[in-house]
Amino acid sequence: MYKIRKSNTSTKSKFKPRSLSPMIGFTSKTPIKEFSVSPDIFSNAYILPKFTNFDIPLSQSPHYDLKSEDPNPNILHKISLLEKLHCADLLRIEQLERELKDLTEQLITMRKMNKSLLEENGFAGSDVHALYQDLFITDMRQQLNEMNNDISKFRSQKEQIKKEFESVKKENGQLQATVKRYRQLLSNALKKNQSTSNESVGEVSSMFSGFMSESDRTLGKHSDSSKRRLTENTLQPPHGLRINTITLNKIEKLNLVLIQLNNCTNFNQLCKIITRAAKALTKSDRVSVYVLSTKAKEHYTKSYNGSADFIGRVRMGNMWIIMHTHKDAYQEEPQFKKLDELKFPVRHTDLLIMPVVYDHEIAMVIQCKEKRGPENKNKVFMPCDELMLKVVGNAVTIKIESLYSLEQEKIEINHSMQISSVASSIISALTHREIANRVKHVLPSYFDFDNAGIVFLDNKTNCFLVMIHDPSSDDYFGEGILKFPFGIGLTGQAISRDGVSVFHNPKTMPLYNPEIDNVGWVHETKCVMMGCLKDWNGNIIGVIQFTNKKYGEIGPKDVKRLESILPMLGTCVAATNLTIEHFSLTIKLKEIMDNVLKLVSESTRNSTDGEFMSVVNQISNLKNSFTDWFKTRKVIR
C-alpha cells in the first residue's frame, strides 16, 4: 500500500489525467490482491488528498502489519503529531495565500488610482520617471560632493600634519646635534683647564652664557650647584675658542657691506647688496628679499633693468608683494603669512626673518634659510646672525630714507620749476581754456594727485563755468563751456566754507554732483581736495580741485601746500579775467570808432568846418591804430 502511494506521487508531477475514470470501481475496502490492476491505471490516476476524518482498514495479513514492522508506539505518536503540524502549516499557507491575493488586488487598485490621478494632473509616466531620476541623481551628486570635500579636507590635514611632523623631526635632530656639540665643547674645556683664578671663572661663565642661544636660555637656567662646581673647578676658556661671538672677519664683511650701501644709487642695486650681505654674514644658502610698501615697490620697478613683467610677485592676503628678481636671490613663497608676524625679527633653527621698517611701515623683508657650515653641513641660526642682519637692516633703513630724500629733492626741484612754469603760463594765459589746460597738465604731479581741474565763477551771472574736453583739439580742453547754477554740489559747499576743503569718499555724500565736482574727468572719484581762488579784492573767482591722492590719504601737508599756492593762482586767474575784459572793451571801442567815422564821412556839411575836420583826422588815426593792433593781436574767445 505504501509503495503504491509512492509511485503515484512520483508520477503526479509528470502526468495529469483528465478524469478519474481509470479508478472507477475501486473503493477503500476493495482488496487489491483480488484484482489484477495494470500499472497504467495507477500512473494515469489522481492521488486523492489525505483525509483524517475516516480510517482506512488495513489488511490483516502479517506482511502489512505495522506492529510487526515497528513495535515502538512512540513512532506512531510522532507521526500523528507531524501530520497535525503539517495540517496547521497547510492552513497557514492557505491563509497567507488569501492575504497575498487581497494585497495584490489592493496594489493593482492603487496603481490604477495613482495612474488616473497622475493623468488628471498632467503627469505622464515618463515625466514621473524623469522627476524621480533627477531627484536621485541630485541627491547622489550632493553626497559625492560632500565626500570629495571631506576627502580634500582630510588630505590637506594629513599633509599639514606631515609637514609639521617633518619640521619637528628636523628641528629635533638639529637640537640634538647642537646639544651634542655644546657638550663636546664643554667637555674639552673641562679637560684642558683645571686651575684658574676667580676672575677667569667669571669669564668662563660669561662665555658659557654667550654661546647659549635664546632658545637654550628659555629651556632652563644653571642651578646653584652647577655654578658652584664651575667655581670650584676654576675653569678658563681655551685660546682661540669662539662660541657665538662676532669674529673680526664678520666685522670686516659688515664694514664692506656698509660701504656698498653708502654707494648705492637705486632700489634694485640696494636689494642686490642686501642679498649678498645676508649670504656672506649668515652663511645662508637661500636668501629672499620681499618689497612690501607701495612707495618701495614703485622705486624698485623704476630701477629694475628690463621689463617689469619679469619681476617676481607673490600674493599675501589681499595684496601683491614683489620678490627681488636676481640670480643671487632665491624666489620662493614667504614663510610669513601676515604682517602682524613681523613686528619683531623671527629666528628659528633653520629660518631667520628680518623686517626693514621705514616711517612706521614695513618696507622690505629679508628671509634667510638653510645655514651651511664646513663640508656643507646644516647649522642653526645663532643670535650673532640675527644681530648682524639687524645691523644691516638698520643701515638699509637709513639708505632707504636717503634714496627717498634724493628722489624728493629731485621732485621738489622739478616741482619748483613746474610751479614757476605754471605761474608764468597762467599769468600769460589769455583765455580760460589755457588756464584749465595748464592746471590739468602741471599741478597733479606737483601735489601727487591723479588729476586736477578748475571751476570758474562768473560773478555777473552767478554761474559756474566748466571747460569741456574736445578730442579734436590740440590740447585736452577745447572751446566749449558748460554753465551750472551757483552753489550746487560739493564745490558750492567748499565756497561756503572758504579756504581748503577735503572730501573723503565723495560719492557717498548727498551733495556730490559729478558734473561740477569732477571737472578733471576722473573715472572713479575716491577723494577730493578743493581750494577757493580769490582776486586781489578778496572776491572768489573760482575753485581748484585735486582728485585721488596717489600715495596714502590727503594729509595736513597737502592742505598747507595748497594754501600756500592759492593766492598766486587766484592772482593769475584774476589777471587773466582782467585781460579778457580789457580785450573785450577794446574790441567794442573799435567797433564804436568805425561807426563814428562812417557817420562823419557821410556828412558833407561838416567838411567845411576846419575844427571839426581836425577831430575827424584824430579819430581816423585812432582807427588806423586799432586796425594795426587787430591784425597783429592774438585771437581771444
C-alpha positions as CSV (number, residue, x, y, z in Angstrom):
1,M,0.0,0.0,0.0
2,Y,2.8,2.5,0.9
3,K,4.7,1.5,-2.3
4,I,1.6,2.3,-4.5
5,R,1.3,5.8,-3.0
6,K,4.9,6.5,-3.6
7,S,4.8,5.6,-7.2
8,N,1.6,7.6,-7.6
9,T,3.3,10.6,-6.1
10,S,6.3,10.3,-8.4
11,T,4.1,10.2,-11.5
12,K,1.8,13.1,-10.3
13,S,4.4,15.7,-11.2
14,K,4.8,14.3,-14.8
15,F,1.2,13.3,-15.8
16,K,-2.1,14.8,-15.0
17,P,-5.1,12.7,-16.3
18,R,-8.2,14.5,-17.4
19,S,-10.6,12.4,-15.3
20,L,-10.9,9.8,-12.6
21,S,-12.4,7.2,-14.9
22,P,-9.4,4.8,-14.6
23,M,-10.2,4.5,-10.9
24,I,-14.0,3.8,-11.2
25,G,-15.0,0.6,-9.4
26,F,-12.3,0.9,-6.8
27,T,-13.0,1.7,-3.1
28,S,-11.1,1.8,0.0
29,K,-12.5,-1.6,1.1
30,T,-11.7,-3.4,-2.0
31,P,-8.6,-5.6,-1.5
32,I,-6.1,-5.0,-4.1
33,K,-5.0,-8.6,-4.3
34,E,-8.3,-9.7,-5.7
35,F,-7.8,-7.8,-8.9
36,S,-5.2,-7.7,-11.4
37,V,-4.5,-4.0,-11.8
38,S,-2.3,-2.9,-14.6
39,P,0.4,-0.3,-13.8
40,D,-1.0,2.2,-16.3
41,I,-4.1,2.7,-14.2
42,F,-2.1,3.9,-11.3
43,S,0.2,6.1,-13.4
44,N,-2.8,7.9,-15.0
45,A,-4.9,8.4,-11.9
46,Y,-5.1,11.3,-9.4
47,I,-3.8,10.9,-5.9
48,L,-6.5,11.9,-3.6
49,P,-5.6,14.0,-0.5
50,K,-5.1,12.5,2.8
51,F,-8.3,12.7,4.9
52,T,-8.2,12.4,8.7
53,N,-11.9,12.0,9.4
54,F,-12.1,8.3,8.5
55,D,-9.9,5.3,8.9
56,I,-8.7,3.1,6.1
57,P,-8.8,-0.6,7.2
58,L,-5.6,-2.3,6.7
59,S,-5.2,-5.9,5.7
60,Q,-4.8,-8.4,8.5
61,S,-2.0,-10.0,6.5
62,P,1.2,-10.3,8.6
63,H,3.0,-8.9,5.6
64,Y,1.5,-5.4,6.1
65,D,1.2,-5.5,9.8
66,L,2.8,-2.3,11.2
67,K,3.2,-3.6,14.7
68,S,5.2,-6.4,13.3
69,E,7.4,-3.9,11.4
70,D,7.7,-1.3,14.1
71,P,6.9,-2.4,17.6
72,N,7.7,1.0,19.2
73,P,4.5,3.0,19.7
74,N,6.3,6.4,20.1
75,I,6.9,6.4,16.3
76,L,3.2,6.4,15.6
77,H,2.7,9.2,18.1
78,K,5.4,11.3,16.4
79,I,3.9,10.6,13.0
80,S,0.5,11.8,14.2
81,L,2.0,15.0,15.7
82,L,3.8,15.7,12.5
83,E,0.6,15.2,10.5
84,K,-1.2,17.7,12.7
85,L,1.7,20.2,12.3
86,H,1.5,19.6,8.6
87,C,-2.2,20.3,8.5
88,A,-1.7,23.5,10.5
89,D,1.0,24.6,8.1
90,L,-1.3,24.0,5.2
91,L,-4.0,26.1,6.8
92,R,-1.4,28.9,7.4
93,I,-0.2,28.7,3.8
94,E,-3.8,28.9,2.6
95,Q,-4.5,31.9,4.8
96,L,-1.3,33.7,3.6
97,E,-2.2,33.0,0.0
98,R,-5.6,34.6,0.6
99,E,-3.9,37.6,2.2
100,L,-1.4,37.8,-0.7
101,K,-4.2,37.7,-3.2
102,D,-6.1,40.5,-1.3
103,L,-2.9,42.7,-1.1
104,T,-2.2,42.0,-4.8
105,E,-5.7,43.2,-5.7
106,Q,-5.3,46.3,-3.5
107,L,-1.9,47.1,-5.1
108,I,-3.4,46.8,-8.6
109,T,-6.3,49.1,-7.5
110,M,-3.8,51.6,-6.0
111,R,-1.8,51.6,-9.2
112,K,-4.9,52.3,-11.2
113,M,-5.9,55.1,-8.9
114,N,-2.4,56.6,-9.0
115,K,-2.2,56.4,-12.7
116,S,-5.6,58.1,-13.1
117,L,-4.6,60.8,-10.7
118,L,-1.3,61.4,-12.5
119,E,-3.1,61.6,-15.8
120,E,-5.6,64.0,-14.4
121,N,-2.8,66.3,-13.1
122,G,-0.9,66.1,-16.4
123,F,1.9,63.8,-15.3
124,A,2.8,61.1,-17.7
125,G,4.8,58.0,-16.8
126,S,7.9,59.3,-18.4
127,D,7.7,62.6,-16.5
128,V,7.4,60.9,-13.2
129,H,10.3,58.6,-14.0
130,A,12.4,61.6,-15.1
131,L,11.5,63.5,-11.9
132,Y,12.5,60.6,-9.8
133,Q,15.7,60.1,-11.7
134,D,16.6,63.8,-11.4
135,L,16.0,63.7,-7.7
136,F,18.0,60.6,-7.3
137,I,20.9,61.9,-9.4
138,T,20.9,65.3,-7.5
139,D,21.0,63.5,-4.2
140,M,23.8,61.2,-5.3
141,R,25.7,64.2,-6.7
142,Q,25.4,66.1,-3.4
143,Q,26.6,63.1,-1.5
144,L,29.6,62.7,-3.9
145,N,30.5,66.4,-3.5
146,E,30.3,66.2,0.3
147,M,32.5,63.1,0.2
148,N,35.0,64.8,-2.2
149,N,35.1,67.8,0.2
150,D,35.8,65.6,3.1
151,I,38.5,63.8,1.2
152,S,40.2,67.0,0.3
153,K,39.9,68.3,3.8
154,F,41.4,65.1,5.3
155,R,44.1,65.1,2.7
156,S,45.1,68.7,3.4
157,Q,45.1,68.0,7.2
158,K,47.2,64.9,6.6
159,E,49.7,66.9,4.5
160,Q,49.8,69.7,7.1
161,I,50.4,67.2,9.9
162,K,53.0,65.5,7.9
163,K,54.8,68.8,7.3
164,E,54.6,69.7,10.9
165,F,56.0,66.3,11.8
166,E,58.8,66.6,9.4
167,S,59.6,70.1,10.7
168,V,59.5,69.0,14.3
169,K,61.7,65.9,13.4
170,K,64.2,68.1,11.6
171,E,64.3,70.6,14.5
172,N,64.7,67.8,17.0
173,G,67.6,66.4,15.1
174,Q,69.3,69.9,14.9
175,L,68.7,70.4,18.6
176,Q,70.3,67.1,19.3
177,A,73.3,67.9,17.2
178,T,73.6,71.3,18.9
179,V,73.4,69.8,22.4
180,K,75.9,67.2,21.4
181,R,78.3,69.9,20.1
182,Y,77.8,72.0,23.2
183,R,78.6,69.1,25.4
184,Q,81.7,68.3,23.5
185,L,82.9,71.9,23.7
186,L,82.2,71.9,27.4
187,S,84.0,68.6,27.9
188,N,87.0,69.9,26.1
189,A,87.0,73.0,28.2
190,L,86.8,70.9,31.4
191,K,89.7,68.7,30.4
192,K,92.1,71.4,29.2
193,N,91.5,73.9,32.0
194,Q,91.8,72.8,35.6
195,S,93.4,75.7,37.5
196,T,92.5,79.4,37.2
197,S,91.7,82.4,39.3
198,N,88.2,83.6,40.3
199,E,88.5,86.2,37.6
200,S,88.8,83.6,34.9
201,V,85.8,81.8,36.4
202,G,83.7,84.9,35.7
203,E,85.0,84.9,32.1
204,V,84.1,81.3,31.6
205,S,80.6,81.8,33.0
206,S,80.1,84.8,30.6
207,M,81.5,82.8,27.7
208,F,79.2,79.9,28.6
209,S,76.1,82.1,28.7
210,G,77.3,83.8,25.5
211,F,77.4,80.7,23.3
212,M,73.9,79.7,24.5
213,S,71.1,80.7,22.1
214,E,68.0,82.4,23.3
215,S,66.0,79.2,22.9
216,D,68.6,77.4,25.2
217,R,68.2,80.1,27.8
218,T,64.5,79.7,27.9
219,L,64.7,75.9,28.4
220,G,66.3,76.4,31.8
221,K,69.0,78.2,33.8
222,H,72.0,76.9,35.6
223,S,71.3,75.8,39.1
224,D,73.3,77.0,42.0
225,S,75.1,73.6,42.3
226,S,76.3,73.8,38.7
227,K,77.6,77.3,39.3
228,R,79.3,76.1,42.4
229,R,81.0,73.3,40.5
230,L,82.3,75.8,37.9
231,T,83.6,78.0,40.7
232,E,85.3,75.1,42.4
233,N,87.0,73.9,39.2
234,T,88.1,77.4,38.3
235,L,87.8,77.0,34.5
236,Q,89.4,79.0,31.8
237,P,88.3,79.1,28.1
238,P,90.9,77.7,25.7
239,H,92.8,80.0,23.5
240,G,91.1,80.7,20.1
241,L,87.7,79.2,21.3
242,R,84.9,81.3,19.7
243,I,81.4,80.3,20.7
244,N,78.6,82.6,19.3
245,T,81.0,85.5,19.1
246,I,81.4,88.1,16.3
247,T,84.7,87.5,14.6
248,L,87.0,90.1,13.1
249,N,86.2,88.5,9.7
250,K,82.5,89.2,10.1
251,I,83.2,92.8,11.2
252,E,85.3,93.4,8.1
253,K,82.5,91.9,5.9
254,L,79.9,94.1,7.7
255,N,82.1,97.2,7.1
256,L,82.3,96.3,3.4
257,V,78.5,96.0,3.3
258,L,78.0,99.4,4.9
259,I,80.4,101.0,2.3
260,Q,78.5,99.3,-0.5
261,L,75.2,100.5,0.9
262,N,76.5,104.0,1.2
263,N,77.5,104.0,-2.5
264,C,74.1,102.5,-3.6
265,T,72.2,104.7,-6.0
266,N,68.8,102.9,-6.6
267,F,66.5,100.4,-5.1
268,N,67.4,97.4,-7.3
269,Q,71.0,97.8,-6.5
270,L,70.1,98.0,-2.8
271,C,68.3,94.7,-3.0
272,K,71.3,93.1,-4.7
273,I,73.6,94.3,-1.9
274,I,71.2,93.0,0.8
275,T,71.1,89.5,-0.8
276,R,74.9,89.2,-1.0
277,A,75.4,90.6,2.5
278,A,72.9,88.2,4.0
279,K,74.6,85.3,2.4
280,A,78.1,86.4,3.5
281,L,77.2,87.3,7.1
282,T,74.8,84.4,8.0
283,K,76.2,81.7,5.6
284,S,72.6,81.2,4.3
285,D,72.1,79.2,1.2
286,R,68.7,80.6,0.3
287,V,68.2,84.3,0.8
288,S,65.0,86.1,-0.4
289,V,64.1,89.8,-0.3
290,Y,60.5,90.9,-0.4
291,V,59.4,94.5,-1.2
292,L,56.1,95.4,0.6
293,S,55.3,99.1,0.8
294,T,53.7,100.9,-2.2
295,K,56.4,103.5,-2.5
296,A,59.2,100.9,-2.2
297,K,57.6,98.8,-4.9
298,E,57.3,101.8,-7.2
299,H,61.0,102.7,-6.7
300,Y,62.0,99.0,-7.3
301,T,60.0,98.8,-10.5
302,K,61.6,102.1,-11.8
303,S,65.1,100.9,-11.1
304,Y,64.7,97.4,-12.5
305,N,66.7,96.7,-15.6
306,G,64.3,95.2,-18.1
307,S,60.6,94.8,-18.4
308,A,58.5,95.0,-15.3
309,D,56.6,91.9,-16.4
310,F,59.6,89.7,-15.5
311,I,59.6,90.8,-11.8
312,G,58.6,88.1,-9.4
313,R,55.4,88.6,-7.5
314,V,53.6,86.7,-4.8
315,R,50.2,87.2,-3.2
316,M,49.9,87.6,0.5
317,G,46.4,88.1,1.8
318,N,44.8,90.8,-0.3
319,M,47.9,92.4,-1.7
320,W,50.7,91.5,-4.1
321,I,54.3,91.8,-2.9
322,I,57.4,92.0,-5.1
323,M,60.2,89.4,-4.8
324,H,63.7,90.6,-5.6
325,T,64.4,89.0,-9.0
326,H,68.1,88.3,-9.5
327,K,70.4,85.3,-9.9
328,D,71.7,85.6,-6.3
329,A,68.2,85.8,-4.8
330,Y,66.1,82.8,-4.1
331,Q,62.5,83.2,-5.2
332,E,60.0,81.2,-3.1
333,E,56.9,81.7,-1.0
334,P,57.5,83.8,2.1
335,Q,57.4,81.9,5.4
336,F,55.2,84.6,7.0
337,K,51.5,84.9,6.1
338,K,50.6,88.2,7.9
339,L,52.4,91.5,8.6
340,D,51.5,91.1,12.2
341,E,54.0,88.3,12.5
342,L,56.8,90.7,11.6
343,K,56.6,93.1,14.5
344,F,59.9,91.7,15.7
345,P,62.6,89.6,14.0
346,V,61.9,85.9,13.7
347,R,64.6,83.3,14.4
348,H,64.3,79.5,14.3
349,T,66.9,76.8,13.9
350,D,66.6,76.9,10.1
351,L,64.9,80.3,9.5
352,L,65.8,83.9,10.1
353,I,63.4,86.7,9.0
354,M,64.3,90.4,9.4
355,P,61.8,93.2,8.7
356,V,63.0,96.6,7.5
357,V,60.8,99.3,8.8
358,Y,60.6,102.8,7.4
359,D,58.2,105.5,8.6
360,H,56.2,103.0,10.8
361,E,55.7,100.8,7.8
362,I,57.4,97.6,6.8
363,A,59.1,98.5,3.5
364,M,61.1,95.3,3.0
365,V,61.7,91.8,4.5
366,I,64.9,89.8,4.4
367,Q,64.4,86.0,4.7
368,C,67.3,83.6,5.2
369,K,67.1,79.7,5.2
370,E,69.4,76.7,5.3
371,K,72.6,77.9,7.0
372,R,75.6,76.0,5.8
373,G,78.8,75.2,7.7
374,P,82.0,73.4,6.8
375,E,81.6,70.4,4.4
376,N,78.2,71.8,3.5
377,K,76.6,70.7,6.8
378,N,73.4,72.2,8.1
379,K,73.8,74.6,11.0
380,V,71.4,76.6,13.2
381,F,71.0,80.3,13.2
382,M,72.6,81.9,16.2
383,P,71.9,85.3,18.0
384,C,75.0,86.7,16.3
385,D,73.4,86.0,12.9
386,E,70.3,87.9,14.0
387,L,72.4,90.8,15.3
388,M,74.4,91.1,12.1
389,L,71.3,91.0,10.0
390,K,69.7,93.6,12.3
391,V,72.7,95.9,11.8
392,V,72.2,95.5,8.0
393,G,68.5,96.2,8.3
394,N,69.1,99.5,10.2
395,A,71.6,100.5,7.6
396,V,69.1,99.7,4.9
397,T,66.5,101.8,6.6
398,I,68.9,104.8,6.6
399,K,69.7,104.2,2.9
400,I,66.0,104.0,2.0
401,E,65.5,107.4,3.7
402,S,68.5,108.7,1.8
403,L,67.1,107.4,-1.6
404,Y,63.7,108.8,-0.8
405,S,65.3,112.2,0.2
406,L,67.2,112.3,-3.1
407,E,64.1,111.4,-5.0
408,Q,62.1,114.0,-3.1
409,E,64.9,116.6,-3.7
410,K,64.6,116.0,-7.5
411,I,60.8,116.1,-7.2
412,E,60.9,119.4,-5.3
413,I,63.4,121.0,-7.8
414,N,61.2,119.7,-10.6
415,H,58.1,121.0,-8.8
416,S,59.7,124.4,-8.3
417,M,60.4,124.6,-12.0
418,Q,56.9,123.4,-12.7
419,I,55.2,125.8,-10.4
420,S,57.1,128.7,-11.8
421,S,56.2,127.4,-15.3
422,V,52.6,127.2,-14.1
423,A,52.6,130.7,-12.7
424,S,54.1,132.1,-15.8
425,S,51.8,130.1,-18.0
426,I,48.7,131.2,-16.1
427,I,49.8,134.8,-16.0
428,S,50.5,134.8,-19.7
429,A,47.3,132.9,-20.5
430,L,44.7,134.9,-22.3
431,T,41.8,132.5,-22.1
432,H,40.1,130.3,-19.6
433,R,40.9,127.3,-21.8
434,E,44.6,127.9,-21.5
435,I,44.3,128.2,-17.7
436,A,42.4,124.9,-17.5
437,N,44.9,123.0,-19.7
438,R,47.9,124.3,-17.6
439,V,46.2,123.3,-14.3
440,K,45.4,119.8,-15.6
441,H,48.9,119.1,-17.0
442,V,51.2,120.6,-14.4
443,L,49.5,120.7,-10.9
444,P,48.7,117.0,-10.4
445,S,52.4,115.9,-10.4
446,Y,53.3,118.8,-8.1
447,F,50.7,117.7,-5.5
448,D,51.0,113.9,-6.1
449,F,47.4,113.6,-7.3
450,D,45.9,111.7,-10.2
451,N,44.1,114.7,-11.7
452,A,43.3,118.4,-11.3
453,G,40.8,120.8,-12.7
454,I,39.4,124.3,-12.2
455,V,35.9,125.7,-12.0
456,F,35.5,129.4,-12.9
457,L,32.9,131.7,-11.3
458,D,31.0,134.3,-13.3
459,N,30.1,136.9,-10.7
460,K,27.9,138.8,-13.1
461,T,25.5,135.9,-13.8
462,N,26.3,133.9,-10.6
463,C,27.1,130.8,-12.6
464,F,29.8,128.1,-12.6
465,L,31.8,127.8,-15.8
466,V,33.4,124.4,-16.7
467,M,35.6,123.7,-19.7
468,I,34.6,120.7,-22.0
469,H,37.1,118.0,-23.2
470,D,37.5,118.2,-27.0
471,P,39.2,115.2,-28.7
472,S,39.7,117.2,-31.9
473,S,41.6,120.0,-30.1
474,D,45.3,120.3,-29.8
475,D,45.0,120.2,-26.0
476,Y,42.7,118.4,-23.6
477,F,40.1,121.2,-23.3
478,G,38.5,122.8,-26.3
479,E,36.5,126.0,-26.7
480,G,33.2,124.5,-25.3
481,I,31.9,125.8,-21.9
482,L,29.3,124.4,-19.6
483,K,27.3,126.6,-17.2
484,F,25.8,125.4,-13.9
485,P,23.8,127.2,-11.2
486,F,25.8,128.8,-8.5
487,G,26.2,126.9,-5.2
488,I,25.5,123.3,-6.3
489,G,27.5,120.2,-5.4
490,L,30.5,119.9,-3.1
491,T,32.0,122.8,-5.0
492,G,29.3,125.1,-3.6
493,Q,29.9,123.7,-0.1
494,A,33.7,124.4,-0.5
495,I,32.9,128.1,-1.4
496,S,30.7,128.4,1.7
497,R,33.5,127.1,3.9
498,D,36.2,129.2,2.2
499,G,39.8,128.1,2.2
500,V,40.7,124.4,1.6
501,S,38.1,121.6,1.9
502,V,38.8,117.8,1.9
503,F,36.1,115.3,1.0
504,H,36.7,111.5,1.5
505,N,34.5,109.1,-0.5
506,P,32.6,111.9,-2.1
507,K,30.3,109.5,-3.9
508,T,28.6,108.7,-0.7
509,M,27.7,112.3,0.1
510,P,24.3,113.6,-0.8
511,L,25.6,116.9,-2.3
512,Y,28.0,115.2,-4.7
513,N,27.4,116.2,-8.3
514,P,29.9,114.6,-10.8
515,E,29.3,117.3,-13.4
516,I,30.7,120.1,-11.2
517,D,32.7,118.2,-8.6
518,N,34.8,116.1,-11.0
519,V,36.0,118.6,-13.6
520,G,39.2,116.7,-14.1
521,W,37.0,113.9,-15.6
522,V,38.4,111.0,-13.5
523,H,36.9,107.6,-14.0
524,E,36.5,106.9,-10.2
525,T,36.5,109.6,-7.5
526,K,37.9,108.4,-4.2
527,C,38.9,111.7,-2.5
528,V,38.8,115.4,-3.5
529,M,40.7,118.4,-2.2
530,M,39.2,121.8,-3.2
531,G,40.6,125.3,-2.7
532,C,38.9,128.7,-3.3
533,L,40.7,131.2,-5.6
534,K,40.4,134.9,-4.8
535,D,41.4,138.1,-6.6
536,W,43.3,141.0,-5.0
537,N,40.0,142.4,-3.6
538,G,39.1,139.1,-1.8
539,N,36.4,138.1,-4.2
540,I,36.0,134.4,-5.0
541,I,36.6,133.9,-8.7
542,G,37.0,130.1,-8.9
543,V,37.6,126.7,-7.3
544,I,40.5,124.4,-8.0
545,Q,40.0,120.7,-7.5
546,F,42.6,117.8,-6.9
547,T,41.2,114.3,-7.3
548,N,42.6,111.0,-5.9
549,K,45.8,111.2,-3.8
550,K,48.4,108.8,-5.2
551,Y,50.1,107.7,-2.0
552,G,48.0,107.2,1.1
553,E,45.4,109.7,2.1
554,I,45.2,113.5,2.0
555,G,47.1,114.9,5.0
556,P,47.9,118.3,6.6
557,K,51.0,118.6,4.4
558,D,48.9,118.6,1.2
559,V,46.5,121.2,2.7
560,K,49.3,123.5,3.7
561,R,50.9,123.2,0.3
562,L,47.7,124.1,-1.4
563,E,47.0,127.0,1.0
564,S,50.5,128.5,0.1
565,I,49.8,128.4,-3.6
566,L,46.2,129.5,-3.6
567,P,46.9,133.3,-3.5
568,M,49.3,133.1,-6.5
569,L,46.8,131.0,-8.5
570,G,44.0,133.4,-7.6
571,T,46.0,136.4,-8.7
572,C,46.9,134.7,-12.0
573,V,43.3,133.8,-12.8
574,A,42.1,137.4,-11.8
575,A,44.8,138.9,-14.1
576,T,43.6,136.7,-16.9
577,N,40.0,137.7,-16.3
578,L,41.0,141.3,-16.3
579,T,43.0,140.9,-19.5
580,I,40.0,139.2,-21.2
581,E,37.8,142.1,-20.0
582,H,40.2,144.7,-21.5
583,F,40.3,142.9,-24.8
584,S,36.5,142.8,-24.9
585,L,36.3,146.6,-24.2
586,T,39.0,147.4,-26.8
587,I,37.1,145.5,-29.5
588,K,33.9,147.2,-28.6
589,L,35.6,150.6,-28.7
590,K,37.0,149.8,-32.1
591,E,33.5,149.0,-33.4
592,I,32.2,152.3,-32.0
593,M,35.0,154.2,-33.7
594,D,34.2,152.5,-37.0
595,N,30.6,153.6,-36.7
596,V,31.6,157.2,-35.8
597,L,33.9,157.6,-38.8
598,K,31.2,156.1,-41.1
599,L,28.7,158.7,-39.9
600,V,31.2,161.6,-40.3
601,S,32.2,160.6,-43.8
602,E,28.6,160.6,-44.9
603,S,28.0,164.2,-43.8
604,T,29.1,166.8,-46.4
605,R,28.1,169.8,-44.4
606,N,30.7,169.2,-41.7
607,S,33.6,169.1,-44.3
608,T,33.8,172.9,-44.4
609,D,34.4,173.2,-40.7
610,G,38.2,173.1,-40.0
611,E,37.9,172.4,-36.3
612,F,35.6,169.5,-36.9
613,M,37.9,168.1,-39.6
614,S,40.8,168.1,-37.1
615,V,38.7,165.9,-34.8
616,V,37.8,163.7,-37.7
617,N,41.5,163.3,-38.5
618,Q,42.3,162.3,-34.9
619,I,39.6,159.7,-34.9
620,S,40.8,158.3,-38.3
621,N,44.3,157.9,-36.9
622,L,42.9,156.1,-33.8
623,K,41.0,153.8,-36.1
624,N,44.2,153.0,-38.1
625,S,45.9,152.1,-34.9
626,F,43.1,149.8,-33.8
627,T,43.3,148.2,-37.3
628,D,47.0,147.5,-37.0
629,W,46.5,146.1,-33.5
630,F,43.6,143.9,-34.6
631,K,45.8,142.4,-37.4
632,T,48.7,141.5,-35.0
633,R,46.7,140.6,-31.9
634,K,46.2,137.0,-30.6
635,V,42.6,135.7,-31.1
636,I,40.6,135.8,-27.8
637,R,37.5,133.8,-27.5
